[in-house]
Amino acid sequence: MVRPVSSVLDINALRSLISIADSGGFRRAAETLCVSQSAVSQHVRRLEKTVGRPLVEPDGRATRFTPDGELLLAAARRLLALHDGTLEQLGVGGPARPSTITVGATEHAADHLLPLWMEALTAGFPDARVQFRLDRGARLTEALDQGAVDVAVLIGSARAAVSRPAGALPLAWYAAEGWTPPPPDRPLPLVAINDPCTIRSQALSTLARVGRTAWVVGEAGHLAGVLQAARAGVGVALLADVGPVPPGLVRRDDLPPVTPEPLHIRTRRGAPPRLAELIRDTVVAALA
């Protein structure tokens, strides 16, 4: 079935829609895209005419997406990722504005790896702007599927065919200086990121294998909360054993050794193959 021209989604209009979401409004989207604000507004009206329903609406001084707008936004990310990736593979020149590379990663060892990634990406893609997104693994996977993240370093074994192994993340126990573990017949207090978390599961399974019971006395949505609880002496934490010891903590070698956790790298559809190779080489070298 051939659709009429009025039912075709315009690529430039979709790009404006994504920029509104990522930059936080029409004015900032216009600045990002180097076009006028009226042009961005016209793009949105064109999309609304195509779908026949409102996509954005005012929310006080801000703008929010309608349910139809959220649906189109998610589809637009996938469409633009495929569109731009196809042009790149064909060697067709991209837009005049600098391209942006978005790297996703979990928080574990990020403070050690981010400067290395920035250095490597700046050298490998000198015309690109590099930005980072630190988030939970499930949300990064979703962002990859939507085209919002170009490449991500994830914890766990590579399951998908598009994933590549990238070495292993060493893990060690850390606690506040002067913290004393309870006797072996009492549960070991543990602080961890809330479920689902691969390192949390690794901590509990490692202790269970040696017959040591444990209970999660404190949990947080992000690594910063785990570090704060451990520094306060609430319990022991299993952390990435990379780079310097976290301030306020000491390594506990009197607890069972933990098997390093596999890492894998995944890119969005259409991303340059060299991007994954560069990130992988940096991770492997940093953890060697």
C-alpha atoms as a printed R data frame, in Angstrom:
    type eleno elety resid chain resno      x       y      z
1   ATOM     1    CA   MET     A     1  0.000   0.000  0.000
2   ATOM     2    CA   VAL     A     2  1.371   3.410 -0.997
3   ATOM     3    CA   ARG     A     3  0.664   6.067  1.620
4   ATOM     4    CA   PRO     A     4 -0.171   9.643  0.603
5   ATOM     5    CA   VAL     A     5  2.536  12.246  1.145
6   ATOM     6    CA   SER     A     6  0.534  13.717  4.031
7   ATOM     7    CA   SER     A     7  1.008  10.443  5.960
8   ATOM     8    CA   VAL     A     8  4.816  10.393  5.722
9   ATOM     9    CA   LEU     A     9  6.891  11.282  8.800
10  ATOM    10    CA   ASP     A    10  9.489  13.952  8.056
11  ATOM    11    CA   ILE     A    11 13.012  13.079  9.241
12  ATOM    12    CA   ASN     A    12 13.934  16.674 10.091
13  ATOM    13    CA   ALA     A    13 10.719  17.102 12.046
14  ATOM    14    CA   LEU     A    14 11.446  13.922 13.994
15  ATOM    15    CA   ARG     A    15 14.909  15.267 14.758
16  ATOM    16    CA   SER     A    16 13.332  18.407 16.215
17  ATOM    17    CA   LEU     A    17 10.967  16.316 18.327
18  ATOM    18    CA   ILE     A    18 13.875  14.376 19.821
19  ATOM    19    CA   SER     A    19 15.818  17.570 20.471
20  ATOM    20    CA   ILE     A    20 12.836  19.067 22.346
21  ATOM    21    CA   ALA     A    21 12.827  16.049 24.647
22  ATOM    22    CA   ASP     A    22 16.602  15.945 25.150
23  ATOM    23    CA   SER     A    23 17.205  19.679 25.586
24  ATOM    24    CA   GLY     A    24 14.077  20.513 27.554
25  ATOM    25    CA   GLY     A    25 12.054  22.771 25.303
26  ATOM    26    CA   PHE     A    26 11.546  24.477 21.947
27  ATOM    27    CA   ARG     A    27 14.063  27.301 22.485
28  ATOM    28    CA   ARG     A    28 16.908  25.026 23.557
29  ATOM    29    CA   ALA     A    29 16.071  22.577 20.782
30  ATOM    30    CA   ALA     A    30 16.372  25.402 18.268
31  ATOM    31    CA   GLU     A    31 19.764  26.392 19.699
32  ATOM    32    CA   THR     A    32 20.979  22.790 19.557
33  ATOM    33    CA   LEU     A    33 19.847  22.321 15.960
34  ATOM    34    CA   CYS     A    34 21.029  25.803 14.879
35  ATOM    35    CA   VAL     A    35 17.594  26.712 13.519
36  ATOM    36    CA   SER     A    36 14.932  29.232 14.541
37  ATOM    37    CA   GLN     A    37 12.418  28.436 17.255
38  ATOM    38    CA   SER     A    38  9.621  28.975 14.735
39  ATOM    39    CA   ALA     A    39 11.155  26.264 12.544
40  ATOM    40    CA   VAL     A    40 11.051  23.818 15.458
41  ATOM    41    CA   SER     A    41  7.421  24.756 16.140
42  ATOM    42    CA   GLN     A    42  6.599  24.253 12.480
43  ATOM    43    CA   HIS     A    43  8.191  20.797 12.569
44  ATOM    44    CA   VAL     A    44  6.008  19.799 15.502
45  ATOM    45    CA   ARG     A    45  2.871  21.118 13.806
46  ATOM    46    CA   ARG     A    46  3.783  19.129 10.697
47  ATOM    47    CA   LEU     A    47  4.065  15.933 12.740
48  ATOM    48    CA   GLU     A    48  0.800  16.668 14.536
49  ATOM    49    CA   LYS     A    49 -0.907  17.157 11.171
50  ATOM    50    CA   THR     A    50  0.490  13.820  9.980
51  ATOM    51    CA   VAL     A    51 -0.690  11.814 12.998
52  ATOM    52    CA   GLY     A    52 -3.833  13.860 13.519
53  ATOM    53    CA   ARG     A    53 -3.334  14.338 17.259
54  ATOM    54    CA   PRO     A    54 -1.453  16.709 19.609
55  ATOM    55    CA   LEU     A    55  2.080  15.604 20.470
56  ATOM    56    CA   VAL     A    56  3.216  18.280 22.932
57  ATOM    57    CA   GLU     A    57  1.332  20.598 25.221
58  ATOM    58    CA   PRO     A    58  2.251  23.417 27.611
59  ATOM    59    CA   ASP     A    59  2.901  22.494 31.232
60  ATOM    60    CA   GLY     A    60  3.282  25.798 33.078
61  ATOM    61    CA   ARG     A    61  6.401  27.404 31.626
62  ATOM    62    CA   ALA     A    62  7.637  24.059 30.332
63  ATOM    63    CA   THR     A    63  6.465  21.599 27.691
64  ATOM    64    CA   ARG     A    64  5.378  18.010 28.146
65  ATOM    65    CA   PHE     A    65  4.645  15.231 25.683
66  ATOM    66    CA   THR     A    66  1.173  13.779 25.313
67  ATOM    67    CA   PRO     A    67  0.857   9.963 25.364
68  ATOM    68    CA   ASP     A    68  0.861  10.012 21.552
69  ATOM    69    CA   GLY     A    69  3.916  12.258 21.668
70  ATOM    70    CA   GLU     A    70  5.756   9.834 23.949
71  ATOM    71    CA   LEU     A    71  4.916   6.987 21.579
72  ATOM    72    CA   LEU     A    72  6.162   8.877 18.541
73  ATOM    73    CA   LEU     A    73  9.281  10.036 20.431
74  ATOM    74    CA   ALA     A    74 10.331   6.448 21.179
75  ATOM    75    CA   ALA     A    75  9.736   5.467 17.551
76  ATOM    76    CA   ALA     A    76 11.583   8.573 16.333
77  ATOM    77    CA   ARG     A    77 14.714   7.584 18.238
78  ATOM    78    CA   ARG     A    78 14.734   4.187 16.549
79  ATOM    79    CA   LEU     A    79 14.013   5.653 13.125
80  ATOM    80    CA   LEU     A    80 16.725   8.318 13.398
81  ATOM    81    CA   ALA     A    81 19.274   5.797 14.655
82  ATOM    82    CA   LEU     A    82 18.583   3.571 11.653
83  ATOM    83    CA   HIS     A    83 18.482   6.529  9.250
84  ATOM    84    CA   ASP     A    84 21.749   8.130 10.423
85  ATOM    85    CA   GLY     A    85 23.493   4.777 10.805
86  ATOM    86    CA   THR     A    86 22.569   3.816  7.236
87  ATOM    87    CA   LEU     A    87 23.942   7.080  5.844
88  ATOM    88    CA   GLU     A    88 27.131   6.597  7.843
89  ATOM    89    CA   GLN     A    89 27.608   3.056  6.549
90  ATOM    90    CA   LEU     A    90 27.089   4.316  2.997
91  ATOM    91    CA   GLY     A    91 29.668   7.038  3.520
92  ATOM    92    CA   VAL     A    92 27.151   9.827  3.018
93  ATOM    93    CA   GLY     A    93 28.070  13.031  4.831
94  ATOM    94    CA   GLY     A    94 26.121  13.809  8.000
95  ATOM    95    CA   PRO     A    95 24.744  17.144  9.145
96  ATOM    96    CA   ALA     A    96 27.026  20.162  9.336
97  ATOM    97    CA   ARG     A    97 26.741  20.348 13.131
98  ATOM    98    CA   PRO     A    98 29.134  18.128 15.127
99  ATOM    99    CA   SER     A    99 27.851  14.622 15.783
100 ATOM   100    CA   THR     A   100 27.365  13.483 19.366
101 ATOM   101    CA   ILE     A   101 28.526  10.173 20.834
102 ATOM   102    CA   THR     A   102 26.615   9.057 23.914
103 ATOM   103    CA   VAL     A   103 28.336   6.429 26.053
104 ATOM   104    CA   GLY     A   104 26.306   4.538 28.617
105 ATOM   105    CA   ALA     A   105 27.709   2.762 31.649
106 ATOM   106    CA   THR     A   106 26.750   1.610 35.099
107 ATOM   107    CA   GLU     A   107 28.289   3.509 37.996
108 ATOM   108    CA   HIS     A   108 30.702   0.740 38.961
109 ATOM   109    CA   ALA     A   109 34.307   1.845 38.191
110 ATOM   110    CA   ALA     A   110 32.921   4.804 36.203
111 ATOM   111    CA   ASP     A   111 35.159   7.334 37.977
112 ATOM   112    CA   HIS     A   112 38.178   5.338 36.790
113 ATOM   113    CA   LEU     A   113 36.985   4.557 33.252
114 ATOM   114    CA   LEU     A   114 35.248   7.776 32.172
115 ATOM   115    CA   PRO     A   115 38.445   9.852 31.784
116 ATOM   116    CA   LEU     A   116 39.994   7.047 29.720
117 ATOM   117    CA   TRP     A   117 36.946   6.828 27.464
118 ATOM   118    CA   MET     A   118 36.892  10.586 27.004
119 ATOM   119    CA   GLU     A   119 40.544  10.615 25.989
120 ATOM   120    CA   ALA     A   120 40.147   7.681 23.590
121 ATOM   121    CA   LEU     A   121 36.947   8.968 21.981
122 ATOM   122    CA   THR     A   122 38.300  12.483 21.583
123 ATOM   123    CA   ALA     A   123 41.283  11.052 19.714
124 ATOM   124    CA   GLY     A   124 39.250   8.535 17.696
125 ATOM   125    CA   PHE     A   125 36.354  10.862 16.822
126 ATOM   126    CA   PRO     A   126 37.854  14.376 16.912
127 ATOM   127    CA   ASP     A   127 34.794  16.027 15.320
128 ATOM   128    CA   ALA     A   128 32.280  14.510 17.739
129 ATOM   129    CA   ARG     A   129 30.938  15.752 21.044
130 ATOM   130    CA   VAL     A   130 31.175  13.051 23.716
131 ATOM   131    CA   GLN     A   131 28.641  12.715 26.516
132 ATOM   132    CA   PHE     A   132 28.018  10.056 29.159
133 ATOM   133    CA   ARG     A   133 24.922   8.515 30.687
134 ATOM   134    CA   LEU     A   134 25.309   6.635 33.984
135 ATOM   135    CA   ASP     A   135 22.313   4.451 34.714
136 ATOM   136    CA   ARG     A   136 21.090   0.983 35.641
137 ATOM   137    CA   GLY     A   137 21.791  -1.773 33.121
138 ATOM   138    CA   ALA     A   138 18.142  -2.366 32.189
139 ATOM   139    CA   ARG     A   139 17.591   1.304 31.410
140 ATOM   140    CA   LEU     A   140 20.773   1.490 29.344
141 ATOM   141    CA   THR     A   141 19.653  -1.526 27.320
142 ATOM   142    CA   GLU     A   142 16.329   0.193 26.662
143 ATOM   143    CA   ALA     A   143 18.160   3.381 25.635
144 ATOM   144    CA   LEU     A   144 20.279   1.376 23.177
145 ATOM   145    CA   ASP     A   145 17.141  -0.107 21.629
146 ATOM   146    CA   GLN     A   146 15.681   3.387 21.282
147 ATOM   147    CA   GLY     A   147 18.883   4.841 19.789
148 ATOM   148    CA   ALA     A   148 19.337   7.280 22.690
149 ATOM   149    CA   VAL     A   149 22.723   5.729 23.596
150 ATOM   150    CA   ASP     A   150 25.356   4.839 20.998
151 ATOM   151    CA   VAL     A   151 27.430   2.372 23.006
152 ATOM   152    CA   ALA     A   152 27.177   0.974 26.524
153 ATOM   153    CA   VAL     A   153 29.420  -1.031 28.836
154 ATOM   154    CA   LEU     A   154 27.242  -3.457 30.781
155 ATOM   155    CA   ILE     A   155 27.868  -5.903 33.611
156 ATOM   156    CA   GLY     A   156 27.233  -9.592 32.959
157 ATOM   157    CA   SER     A   157 27.914 -12.077 30.194
158 ATOM   158    CA   ALA     A   158 27.182 -11.085 26.606
159 ATOM   159    CA   ARG     A   159 23.855 -12.670 25.686
160 ATOM   160    CA   ALA     A   160 22.823 -10.915 22.488
161 ATOM   161    CA   ALA     A   161 24.597 -11.526 19.206
162 ATOM   162    CA   VAL     A   162 25.312  -7.784 18.962
163 ATOM   163    CA   SER     A   163 27.207  -7.779 22.288
164 ATOM   164    CA   ARG     A   164 30.952  -8.224 22.639
165 ATOM   165    CA   PRO     A   165 32.824  -9.452 25.730
166 ATOM   166    CA   ALA     A   166 35.087  -6.821 27.307
167 ATOM   167    CA   GLY     A   167 37.064  -8.502 30.041
168 ATOM   168    CA   ALA     A   168 35.998  -8.816 33.656
169 ATOM   169    CA   LEU     A   169 35.455  -6.377 36.500
170 ATOM   170    CA   PRO     A   170 37.403  -7.307 39.667
171 ATOM   171    CA   LEU     A   171 35.389  -7.062 42.882
172 ATOM   172    CA   ALA     A   172 36.376  -6.709 46.524
173 ATOM   173    CA   TRP     A   173 34.757  -6.093 49.900
174 ATOM   174    CA   TYR     A   174 34.976  -2.628 51.450
175 ATOM   175    CA   ALA     A   175 33.861  -1.242 54.799
176 ATOM   176    CA   ALA     A   176 34.411   1.771 57.027
177 ATOM   177    CA   GLU     A   177 37.726   1.993 58.812
178 ATOM   178    CA   GLY     A   178 37.363   0.313 62.203
179 ATOM   179    CA   TRP     A   179 34.238  -1.623 61.169
180 ATOM   180    CA   THR     A   180 34.151  -5.041 62.830
181 ATOM   181    CA   PRO     A   181 32.219  -7.922 61.242
182 ATOM   182    CA   PRO     A   182 29.898  -9.947 63.496
183 ATOM   183    CA   PRO     A   183 30.843 -13.486 64.580
184 ATOM   184    CA   PRO     A   184 30.447 -16.204 61.883
185 ATOM   185    CA   ASP     A   185 27.277 -17.500 63.546
186 ATOM   186    CA   ARG     A   186 25.514 -14.161 62.978
187 ATOM   187    CA   PRO     A   187 24.407 -12.715 59.594
188 ATOM   188    CA   LEU     A   188 26.856 -10.396 57.885
189 ATOM   189    CA   PRO     A   189 25.315  -6.911 57.371
190 ATOM   190    CA   LEU     A   190 25.491  -5.962 53.700
191 ATOM   191    CA   VAL     A   191 24.810  -2.677 51.902
192 ATOM   192    CA   ALA     A   192 23.990  -2.894 48.201
193 ATOM   193    CA   ILE     A   193 22.122  -1.395 45.288
194 ATOM   194    CA   ASN     A   194 18.501  -2.501 45.274
195 ATOM   195    CA   ASP     A   195 17.326  -5.309 43.000
196 ATOM   196    CA   PRO     A   196 17.880  -6.067 40.226
197 ATOM   197    CA   CYS     A   197 21.659  -5.712 40.621
198 ATOM   198    CA   THR     A   198 24.269  -8.176 39.373
199 ATOM   199    CA   ILE     A   199 26.855  -7.236 42.007
200 ATOM   200    CA   ARG     A   200 24.317  -7.512 44.821
201 ATOM   201    CA   SER     A   201 23.464 -11.041 43.625
202 ATOM   202    CA   GLN     A   202 27.171 -11.843 43.379
203 ATOM   203    CA   ALA     A   203 27.734 -10.738 46.969
204 ATOM   204    CA   LEU     A   204 24.924 -12.881 48.359
205 ATOM   205    CA   SER     A   205 25.827 -15.956 46.302
206 ATOM   206    CA   THR     A   206 29.531 -15.696 47.215
207 ATOM   207    CA   LEU     A   207 28.734 -15.631 50.923
208 ATOM   208    CA   ALA     A   208 26.200 -18.450 50.555
209 ATOM   209    CA   ARG     A   209 28.813 -20.677 48.873
210 ATOM   210    CA   VAL     A   210 31.022 -20.526 51.969
211 ATOM   211    CA   GLY     A   211 28.090 -21.015 54.321
212 ATOM   212    CA   ARG     A   212 28.019 -17.416 55.570
213 ATOM   213    CA   THR     A   213 24.557 -15.960 56.022
214 ATOM   214    CA   ALA     A   214 24.002 -12.314 55.177
215 ATOM   215    CA   TRP     A   215 21.229  -9.786 55.280
216 ATOM   216    CA   VAL     A   216 20.878  -6.555 53.350
217 ATOM   217    CA   VAL     A   217 20.813  -3.987 56.119
218 ATOM   218    CA   GLY     A   218 20.882  -1.036 53.734
219 ATOM   219    CA   GLU     A   219 20.099  -0.546 50.056
220 ATOM   220    CA   ALA     A   220 20.097   2.376 47.651
221 ATOM   221    CA   GLY     A   221 19.073   3.131 44.109
222 ATOM   222    CA   HIS     A   222 22.567   4.263 43.137
223 ATOM   223    CA   LEU     A   223 26.183   3.621 44.074
224 ATOM   224    CA   ALA     A   224 26.539   6.914 45.956
225 ATOM   225    CA   GLY     A   225 24.011   5.740 48.545
226 ATOM   226    CA   VAL     A   226 25.847   2.453 49.016
227 ATOM   227    CA   LEU     A   227 29.136   4.270 49.588
228 ATOM   228    CA   GLN     A   228 27.542   6.599 52.138
229 ATOM   229    CA   ALA     A   229 26.025   3.693 54.071
230 ATOM   230    CA   ALA     A   230 29.315   1.792 54.071
231 ATOM   231    CA   ARG     A   231 31.253   4.874 55.269
232 ATOM   232    CA   ALA     A   232 28.731   5.256 58.087
233 ATOM   233    CA   GLY     A   233 29.588   1.760 59.303
234 ATOM   234    CA   VAL     A   234 26.174   0.292 58.451
235 ATOM   235    CA   GLY     A   235 27.713  -2.768 56.803
236 ATOM   236    CA   VAL     A   236 30.116  -4.108 54.224
237 ATOM   237    CA   ALA     A   237 29.794  -3.452 50.478
238 ATOM   238    CA   LEU     A   238 30.980  -5.382 47.443
239 ATOM   239    CA   LEU     A   239 32.490  -2.841 45.036
240 ATOM   240    CA   ALA     A   240 34.531  -2.670 41.868
241 ATOM   241    CA   ASP     A   241 38.184  -3.163 42.755
242 ATOM   242    CA   VAL     A   242 39.525  -0.676 40.223
243 ATOM   243    CA   GLY     A   243 41.559   2.449 40.833
244 ATOM   244    CA   PRO     A   244 42.163   3.960 44.284
245 ATOM   245    CA   VAL     A   245 40.280   2.836 47.385
246 ATOM   246    CA   PRO     A   246 37.055   4.863 47.819
247 ATOM   247    CA   PRO     A   247 37.572   7.648 50.406
248 ATOM   248    CA   GLY     A   248 36.513   6.654 53.904
249 ATOM   249    CA   LEU     A   249 36.648   2.921 53.201
250 ATOM   250    CA   VAL     A   250 39.201   0.135 53.572
251 ATOM   251    CA   ARG     A   251 39.457  -3.138 51.706
252 ATOM   252    CA   ARG     A   252 38.408  -6.243 53.669
253 ATOM   253    CA   ASP     A   253 40.534  -9.199 52.618
254 ATOM   254    CA   ASP     A   254 39.221 -11.255 55.549
255 ATOM   255    CA   LEU     A   255 36.001 -11.964 53.646
256 ATOM   256    CA   PRO     A   256 35.601 -14.588 50.867
257 ATOM   257    CA   PRO     A   257 37.228 -13.714 47.527
258 ATOM   258    CA   VAL     A   258 34.769 -12.871 44.761
259 ATOM   259    CA   THR     A   259 34.923 -13.989 41.134
260 ATOM   260    CA   PRO     A   260 35.331 -11.029 38.735
261 ATOM   261    CA   GLU     A   261 32.113 -10.093 36.959
262 ATOM   262    CA   PRO     A   262 32.117 -10.296 33.127
263 ATOM   263    CA   LEU     A   263 31.637  -7.103 31.157
264 ATOM   264    CA   HIS     A   264 30.208  -6.730 27.686
265 ATOM   265    CA   ILE     A   265 29.776  -3.923 25.209
266 ATOM   266    CA   ARG     A   266 26.735  -3.298 23.072
267 ATOM   267    CA   THR     A   267 26.109  -0.626 20.448
268 ATOM   268    CA   ARG     A   268 22.917   0.747 18.982
269 ATOM   269    CA   ARG     A   269 21.855  -0.388 15.550
270 ATOM   270    CA   GLY     A   270 23.863   1.456 12.897
271 ATOM   271    CA   ALA     A   271 26.639   2.669 15.221
272 ATOM   272    CA   PRO     A   272 30.166   2.701 13.730
273 ATOM   273    CA   PRO     A   273 31.909  -0.636 14.444
274 ATOM   274    CA   ARG     A   274 35.050   1.292 15.412
275 ATOM   275    CA   LEU     A   275 33.166   2.804 18.353
276 ATOM   276    CA   ALA     A   276 32.680  -0.553 20.084
277 ATOM   277    CA   GLU     A   277 36.256  -1.592 19.322
278 ATOM   278    CA   LEU     A   278 37.682   1.592 20.803
279 ATOM   279    CA   ILE     A   279 35.621   1.338 24.007
280 ATOM   280    CA   ARG     A   280 36.411  -2.357 24.378
281 ATOM   281    CA   ASP     A   281 40.158  -1.851 23.953
282 ATOM   282    CA   THR     A   282 40.096   0.903 26.589
283 ATOM   283    CA   VAL     A   283 38.202  -1.264 29.095
284 ATOM   284    CA   VAL     A   284 40.429  -4.290 28.575
285 ATOM   285    CA   ALA     A   285 43.594  -2.215 28.932
286 ATOM   286    CA   ALA     A   286 42.314  -0.447 32.067
287 ATOM   287    CA   LEU     A   287 41.352  -3.703 33.786
288 ATOM   288    CA   ALA     A   288 44.330  -5.786 32.678
